[in-house]
Amino acid sequence: MTSNCVQPRISIFATAIWLLSAGYCVADLPSPRLDRLRPLGAAAGSTVEAEIAGAELDDAKTLLFDHPGLTAEFVEDRKFKITVAADVPAGTYDVRVVGRFGITNPRLFAVSHGLTDITEKEPNNDPQSAQPVEINSAIYGDSDGNGEDLFSFTVKQGQRVTIECQAGMLDSTLDANLTLTTADGKLLASNGDYRGRDPLLDFVAPADGKYLVKINDLSFRGGFPYRLVISDKPQVENVSPRAVQAGKPVQLKVFGRNLGTGSTKSPWRHNDLPLNEFTFSLTPPGDVLKLGEYRFLEHPTDHTVLPTAATCTVTGYQIRPLTGGGPSLNTASLIVTDIAPLLESEPNDTSENPQPITLPAVVNGRFDRPRDSDWFEFETIEGGQYEFDVYCERIAGRADPYLVVLDDKGSRLNELDDFGHRTNAFDGHLRDPVGMIGLSAKRKYRVLVQDRYSRGGARFQYVLSIRKPVPDFFAAVIHSQNPGPGAANVRKGGAAYVDVVIHQTGGYNGPITLTADKLPPGLHVAPTTLTNSTRGTLTIWADKNAANWAGTIDLKATGERDGKPFLRKVRPYTRVWNNAGMGSSRPTRKLAVAIRERSPFSLQFAAENVTVEAGKSAELKLQLKRYWPDFTGKVTLLPLSFPGGFQMQNGSIAATANEGTVSIQLQANMRPGKYTLSVTGQAQAPFHKDPNAKSRPNTLVSLPSRPVTLTVVAAAK
């Protein structure tokens, strides 16, 4: 967003000092952002009027969905008519806005089957004005500032009803509370955080009659959208087992409410109400394991009270169980493995009575009750490193597990706890224990898995994996160039970048090369290689005469194992909120990119591939192309998220000049291999959103160069 320039008096940051010396203002070219979408969903086969809110949404006349059955017709400024085809599966879908300055970050839109859409109507702030609704309705509303929304519904004695407020799971900042009362005000139930921040009520009507449900924000903030589902349809709490073998038929037990014909009462209870059980069979797909994918029907956003990249290290998929009462309202995640999983077997509560297992092992477990301790024992055949992995938060389990390994003399060898990368907009930090532990050959070991807070019950499932390490990795990308949510918008002739985040598993330390498939004409991604690194950047650029375009692209990553390549899908993520200090990232199905107006300049290395010895410097020439006629200023050159082992002093290309040189120093112990790098060019360019404006204040422009690949060879002896 542009701004008027005021020279600051003082700054403690080096970059601000540089700006101060030149009398620059801190701004940027417009970056479109979608903040809110109303309503948050619709029924399959319906059409709804929708309204958007955000920033830099000039000439925003197109909505882009990640399913072809969702389409939108522009009505007027910031208003659209969304049509949902009848065959669009129930689930959540990304919606992005396309306008003059490109494509926005996504917001979520829920599609339902078998629910009636209802719009909240004010006033409904007290029991006398409560809005009447029917069972099996999805109500779209907005929270009241310093107030509450009330809805009334009628049920029969013994009828079981679930009431769920979907807000956080649909990218709304509402932190909802739900309260259920009888018509005369007697409190029956209340709930806050149940699935992430979103509440859920489960009750059996004690008598025929009318009941009231009340919704409010925790801090009584107003204007935040929600989707309130009141239903007696099947609702799944979880399934067992949660880990299944690829391509092998398996019997799954569903635990939940209103599971219909063929279901039985379960011994498991929640909030003093019994859950039902229903058994069905399925065959997990084999290609999920081959590509290292996680496929979802509903965006996994409810693992914690804040959206995180919790599933970034899961190989598996979501299911929507078909029960005796029909398809469930919600989904469950399954982990797909290459071996037959085991079931945890009680009693295994003490180190003296552990459950024997044979490695490699994948165990489906649960903390059955408060203070439950699960012990396992195995004997190694060979010595060396073993990989231990506990999946809990990643499958929306509610525990905070830790893992302890003891030898056959009872000596404590190691304890594993939280893991995962947290960098810039990407938050993949988890409460799940993961790590490698060295063990001796032909020796017995015991493993303890327990919740950090000694909780237990039906919701506290986990999966334990113990095996010799197989080198592998998970690759993710996320747009991080602005402090808030955004997308990879590429100006013609210019470039943009996304952060690359690598989770190495099984001791993987080989090269990883990212490539793009089926790009539109004029859009380019060079093969980008990261060598023994958990962080990098991937640069996307457009030809200066490329046509306007907006859409999504697929990325894949290739690694090497035993001298042979293997393929992994790259998982795209998006920042959800502006506050970088929050856990604030979630997955998307596709990486969104747009080509828009002409870039002020571009940077390109004279050579795309350079060979350099470890311990020496690479002197690289950069070519600057100026596309805006009135842009003649200096361009400052800075390293763009270089991996360890590379150092570069900030450089510059002088005003009116069109080339410069950067010197990249390599450490003497640099590992031989390929490294793809880009630099950042920062400059002040005259800009105004109105092309006819006479005044064009200086605007800070920060653009990546096209990449260069350095092939590092060992230093000569």
Residue, then its C-alpha position, 0 to 999 in steps of 0.5 A: m500500500t502506498s503512503n506519504c513519505v515522512q523522514p523518520r528521526i531515529s531508528i535502532f534497526a540497520t535497515a531503517i538507518w539505511l532508509l533514513s540516510a536516503g530520506y526514504c519512506v517505508a511502503d510497498l507496492p499494493s498486495p491484495r488481501l482477503d480478510r473476510l468472506r460472508p457467508l462461510g459456506a452453502a449447501a451443494g446445489s444452491t446459490v448464495e449472495a456473498e460479500i468480501a472484505g479486504a485490502e487492495l481489492d481494486d477491480a476485484k471481479t473474480l473469485l477463484f475456487d479450488h474445485p470446478g463445481l464452485t463458480a461466482e458471478f460478479v454482482e457489484d463492488r465486493k459482492f458476488k453470487i456463488t453457485v455450488a454444483a450439486d455434485v461438489p463433495a461436502g468439505t471445505y474449499d479455498v476461495r481467492v479474489v482476483g483483481r487489478f493487483g493480482i490474487t489474494n490469500p485464500r479464505l475457507f468456504a464450507v459445502s454441506h449436504g443434507l443441511t438447510d442454509i439459514t441466515e441469522k436475523e436480528p434482533n435475536n439477542d434475548p430469549q424473547s427474540a431468539q430466532p427459530v430454526e429447524i434441526n439440520s440447519a447451518i446458520y450463517g451469522d456474525s457475532d454481536g459486540n457486547g451481545e449474544d445471538l440466540f436461536s430456538f429449536t424444537v426436539k423430542q424427548g431422547q433426541r440426540v443433537t449436536i450443536e457446533c460453531q464453526a469459526g476458527m476452522l473456517d478462518s474466522t477470528l471469532d473465539a466462540n462460546l456456546t450455551l444451551t438452556t431450556a425455554d425457561g432458562k435452565l442451563l443444560a450445557s456450555n462449551g468453549d474450545y472443543r475442536g481447536r477454538d470452536p465449541l461443540l455441544d452434545f445433548v440428549a433432550p430430557a423432554d419434548g419442547k423448545y430449547l435455546v442455544k446462545i453464541n457469543d465471542l469470548s471477549f464479546r467482540g462483534g462482527f466476526p462470522y460463524r457457521l452454526v450447525i444444529s443437527d441430529k445427523p451422524q457426528v464422528e468423534n474419532v475412528s480406530p485404528r488411525a494408522v492403516q497399511a497402504g492397499k490393504p483392506v481394514q475394518l474401522k470402528v467409528f466412535g460418535r453420535n447418531l450413527g444410525t442402523g447397525s451401530t451399538k452403544s460404546p463403552w466410551r463416554h464423553n461428558d457423561l454421554p455414551l458414544n456409539e460404535f459403527t464398523f465399516s471396511l475400506t482399502p487405503p490408497g497406495d499412491v498416497l504413500k508413493l508420493g508422500e501426500y496428505r489428502f484432505l476433504e476438510h482443511p485441517t485447522d482444528h488441531t490446536v486453538l490456533p491454525t498451524a501446519a500440523t499435518c506438514t509431516v503426515t502421510g495419509y488422508q481424510i475419510r468421511p465415514l459412511t455410517g448407518g445413519g448416512p455420511s458423517l458431518n465431519t471427517a477423520s484423518l488416517i496415517v498410511t504406512d507400509i507395514a501392518p499396524l498393531l493395536e495397543s493392548e492393555p494392561n501395559d501401565t507399568s514398566e514391569n508389564p510392557q506390551p511386547i512388540t517386534l520392530p519395525a512397529v506402528v502401534n495404534g494407541r490411546f490414553d484410556r483414562p487419566r494417568d494412563s501410562d503405555w509401556f512397550e518392549f522390543e528387542t533390537i536385531e542390529g545396532g545403530q540409530y532408530e527413529f521414534d515418532v508419536y502422532c497425536e496433534r497431527i491426527a487431531g488427538r487431544a494429548d500432549p505426549y512425550l516419549v521415554v526410552l529405557d534400556d534393559k537395566g532401567s537406565r533412562l536413555n533419552e526423552l523426546d518431546d515437541f518438534g517441528h520448524r517454525t520460520n517466518a509465516f510457517d508454523g509447523h511446530l508440534r507437541d508430537p515427539v519425534g527423534m532419533i536414538g542410538l540403540s545397541a544390537k540384540r538388546k531389550y528396550r522399553v518405551l513409555v508414552q504418556d500425556r504430559y498432563s496425565r489426561g485420558g479418554a476417548r479423544f486421546q488417541y495416538v500412533l507410535s512408530i519405531r523403526k530403522p530410519v529410512p531417509d526421506f523428507f517433507a517439502a512445504v512452501i508458503h508465501s512470506q513476503n508481506p507481514g500479512p496473508g498474501a499470495a505470489n503475485v508476479r509483476k510482468g518482467g519481475a519476480a516473486y518468491v515463496d519460502v521453502v521449508i524442509h522437514q528431513t526424516g530418517g537422517y536424510n541429508g541429500p539434495i532436494t530439487l523443486t520443479a513446477d509442472k504445466l505453467p502458463p505461457g510467460l511464467h517460469v520456475a527454474p529447478t531449485t536445489l537445496t542441499n542438506s538444508t531445511r530452508g530455502t526460497l523458490t523464485i517465480w518470474a514472468d516475461k515482460n510481455a506475459a499476459n495477465w493470468a491468475g491460477t494455481i500451480d503444482l510443485k514437486a520435489t525430487g530427492e535421492r536415496d541409494g543413488k536413485p531419485f524419488l518423488r514427493k509432492v510439495r505441500p503449499y501453505t498460507r498465512v492465516w492472520n496478520n500477527a506473525g507471532m501467532g501460530s498462523s498457517r494452514p495447508t491449501r490444495k494448490l499454490a496460487v500465482a498471478i501475473r499482473e502489471r509491469s514490474p519497475f525492474s528485474l534482476q538476472f544473473a549473467a550466468e544461471n549456473v556457476t561452479v565454485e570451489a569451497g572456501k573461495s568466492a563467487e563473483l557474480k554479475l547481475q543485470l538490471k532491467r528498468y521497466w518504469p521510465d521514471f525509475t532511475g534510482k539505486v538498487t540495493l542488493l541483499p542476500l535472500s535467505f541464504p543457507g548456512g555456509f554462504q556469506m554476502q556483503n550487501g551491494s548495490i547498482a548505482a542510479t541510472a546503471n544497469e549492472g553490478t556485481v555481488s561477491i558470495q563467500l563460501q566456507a571452506n567446509m562447504r558440502p559439495g553439491k548444488y545450491t540455488l540462490s537468489v538475491t533481493g533488490q531493494a529500491q525506491a520507485p515512484f508509484h501511485k495507484d492512479p496511473n494518471a496521478k501527477s504526484r508519484p511518491n517514492t515507494l519501497v520495492s523489494l523484488p527477488s532476482r532470478p535464481v543462480t545455481l552454484t555447483v560447489v566442488a571440494a577445495a583443491k588439496 
